[in-house]
């Protein structure tokens, strides 16, 4: 594991939230259930609006032009969330890990605090290069590269990697130089 479970889970949650917008309380509950965010109370319409308002702030961390701007964004997330870290072991096989707000805290505060702490870990460890935007030319989704060799280039939201690899394959078959053909030695000489 490259990072602690709580850091990995928070980074993945932040990227997923930026890319998929649960727009009402039911969709937010389903989104959080799918990602095993527990314990928590059921989402309310106010929670859904607050989480929607958080999305651009999370996206901004991916697009920050430099370390000072990124640190200011992260510090804002932590400040505004009222983060209060505490250790917990609630089962599930993860052992002791950090929760950064009380379970009763508003969902937007919990998500903002978790993301803020996880982003802070990336900054401390000099790993902010793992915050990426999908390389597919027609996609603006964000991703967190948790691969050991820092090689992830495409998001999981729209089969971008598969589409780019198919396009490169077709270009090679046609003898052309289509999208992505120049990457990873995919251009082959003509026969």
N, C-alpha and C positions, 0 to 999 in steps of 0.2 A: 504494500500500500504506500503510495507516494505521500499522502497527507492523512491526517487523522480522519476517522469516519465522519465526525461532525463537520469538519471543514469541507470534505468532499460532498457531503449531502447538501450543505448550504450553497456551495458554488453551483451544483447541478440544479438545485431548486431555483436559484436566481436566474440562471440561463433559461431554464424552462419557462419561468414566469415572464421573462422578457419576450420570449418567442411565441408563447401561447397565452392569449389574454382571456382568462375566465371572467366573463362580464356580468355575472350575477351571483348571488349567494349559493345557489345550487351548483353552478359550474365551478365556483371556487372550492366548495366542499369536495366535489368529485376530483378536482385537480389535486387538492391536498391529501385526500384519501389515497389516490393512486401513488403518491410519493411518500406515504406512510408518515405523515406529519402528525405526531401525537405527543402528548395528550393535548387536546384543544376542545373548545366549545364549538358548536355549529356556527358557521359563518352567517352574518346578517347582511342585509343590503348595504349598510354603512361600511362593513368590512370589505365588501366587494368594491365599493367606490374608493376606499382608502388604498387597497391593494392596487387597483388600477392607477391611482395617482403615484404609487411607488415605482411602477414599471419604468418611466422615463429616467428616474434617478438611478435605477440599477443599470439601465442601458448606457447611461452617461459614463459609468465606470469603465466599460469596455472601450469607449471612444475618447477617453481622456487623452489630451495631447502630450502630457508629460507627468512625471512622478509627483510634482507638487499639486497639480490639478487633481490627480487621482486621489492623493492623500486628503485633500480638502473635501472631495465628494464622500470618501469613506468616513472621515470624521463627522461629516454632516449626518450620514446614516446612523452612526453610533449615537451621536448626541440626540437626534430627534426620536430615536427609538426608546430612550430611557433604559438602555442596556444595563442589566444587573446580572453578571455571570454567576452561575452556580453549577456545581457538579451533581450529576444524577446517574443512577444505574436503574433503568426501568425495564430491564429485561430485553429480549430481542437479540441477545447474543453480542451486543456491542460493548458491553462492560461500561466502565465509568467514562463519561464524556461531558462536555460542556453544554448546558442550555444557557442562553444569554438573556432570557426574559422569563418571567413567571408564566406558567401555562394560561393564566387568566388574562394576560396582556392582550391588547388588540392585535389581530392577525398581522396587520401592516407593520406594527412595531416588532413583532416576533420575527417576521421575514426580514425586515430592514436590519435588525440587530444581528441575526444569523449571517446575513450576507455581508454586513459590515465587518464582523469578526473574521469571516472567511477571506474576504478581500484583504484585510489587514495581514493575515497570515501570508498571503501571496506576496505582499509588499515586503514584509519582514524577511522572507526567504529569498527575495530576488526572483520570484517566479511569475511576475505579472505578464510575461510573454505568453503565458498559458491562456490568457483572456484573448480570444480571437473572434473574428467575424468570418463567417463562411466564405470560402474561396470561390464558390460558384458565382459567376458573373450576374446571375439573375436573382440572387438571394442576399438578404441583409441580416439573416439570423445570427445571433451570437452563440458562442460555444465555449466550453472550458476544456482545454486539452489536458486530459489526465493520463495520456499515454506516457510510458517511460521515456521514449525517445523524442517526445515533443513533435510528433509527426501528424497529428490530426489536423485536417484541413477543411473538412466539411461538417455541416450540422446534421442533426437527425430529424429535422422538421419536414423535409420534402424530398428525400432520396437524392440529395444533391450529389453526393459522392458517386452513387451508382450512375446517375445521369451523365456526369462528367467523364466517368470511365467508359461508358458506352459510346459517348461522342468521340472520345479519343480512339477507341477501338475502330469505330466506323471510319474515322479519318485515316487511320493507318491502312485499313482494308482498301480504301479508295485511293491511297497514295498521297493523301493530303496531310495537312497539318491543322486539324480541328482543335477545338477547345480542350486544353489539358494535355494535348499530345506531347508537348515539350517537357512535361513534368515526369520525373522519375524514369527517364530513359524510355519513354513510350514511343518516341519517333523511331521508326526502323527504316533502314535504307531501302530504296526501291530495288527490286530484283531484276 
